[in-house]
Amino acid sequence: MAGAAAAVASGMSIRPVAAPKSMCASRSRSVVRSAISVGEKAYTVQKSEEIFNAAKELMPGGVNSPVRAFKSVGGQPIVFDSVKGSHMWDVDGNEYIDYVGSWGPAIIGHADDMVNAALIETLKKGTSFGAPCALENVLAQMVISAVPSIEMVRFVNSGTEACMGALRLVRAFTGREKILKFEGCYHGHADSFLVKAGSGVATLGLPDSPGVPKGATVGTLTAPYNDAEAVKKLFEDNKGEIAAVFLEPVVGNAGFIPPTPGFLNALREVTKQDGALLVFDEVMTGFRLAYGGAQEYFGITPDVTTLGKIIGGGLPVGAYGGRKDIMEMVAPAGPMYQAGTLSGNPLAMTAGIHTLKRLMEPGTYEYLDKVTGELVQGILDAGTKTGHEMCGGQIRGMFGFFFASGPVHNFDDAKKSDTAKFGRFHRGMLEEGVYLAPSQFEAGFTSLAHTPQDIEKTVEAAEKVLRRI
């Protein structure tokens, strides 16, 4: 599998499309206040605008997570009312084909009937015990059976919390303080990770976050993603001092960027030689690229893995796990303290269990690969037809594309994209009934609920929008 995955990583990852520079005029990024005629349907976001304007008086920036604010694509965010399958409906009654999937968890589709039915039954027993429940054992066994690196697991409530726990764990286990992360990779908003982070930081064009003390990041080393030589040099300069290398095995927070052939192998080798640990942040890729995550797909087993999103089936969840000797450092088995009132709550465990059961069914990942491949190829072909420079790729149910000639191997490459054009494209796709992540620097996600008709409509919409921008 590793050989095939490496071939895919090199072959599918970045497909350049040569084309003349776009000569389109800039268009206003103000919110669409009046109805826009789209075919026979009037598209308006008046109610979304009203609700968001009220939200700005109640919450910082009107949102509870920065990328939702549409800062990099223009206009104001869409306020949603309901979701089902591969579709979403906003408060103005507009329907969209969704490629955000709640940022990854909705891999079997939104509001799945089987998951909802199980949640209702669990809800009758209570939402949180603050004490052990049998469901924790069930999901823990499923995760351990699926993910090659995990022999023991600790459930938490978010991907950020999982990475925070993993960070403290690797330092406790190795007795070292320095960590190495990659430029453009996002591992949550813990202080030590907010150095050259991607995702919302890149979307908003923010520097390393104010409020982070120098002491919190002095031990954080950074290297360009896909640059094995830079990593080796850092290990030479900091021999015996690096606790762990943290990375997204496929970057999703600087846009979709897969590893080049041999990169993950090089990381595995250099960490073993130095006595450091290798940590895969699989909050996005876990159970999405394969049932065993990116580590199964690429055939590289890390020491520690962080998970989130899919294992909670849409409810708040996270987890970190790894070898038993490492995980036994965690309290109360060991001295490294970490706790959480809502960790392992019965609702999140139930949603995770039933989501993973669906993913175990035959043909799951073959279907995700098929629909996602057709989607990305269709969008890139539309770019060629309409004279835009584009590149992109996908693995199973994760994808991305850039308005750049490519190839894109790291965050510096990604920053060469035409983000202004992406903003116009994003707004146009909204008007055509397609919801994409509101940032050039975010990966997209498909689900088992996406149909061939969804893909066809999306590609048609993309070509129409690309012709007019």
Disulfide bonds with the S-S distance in Angstrom:
none
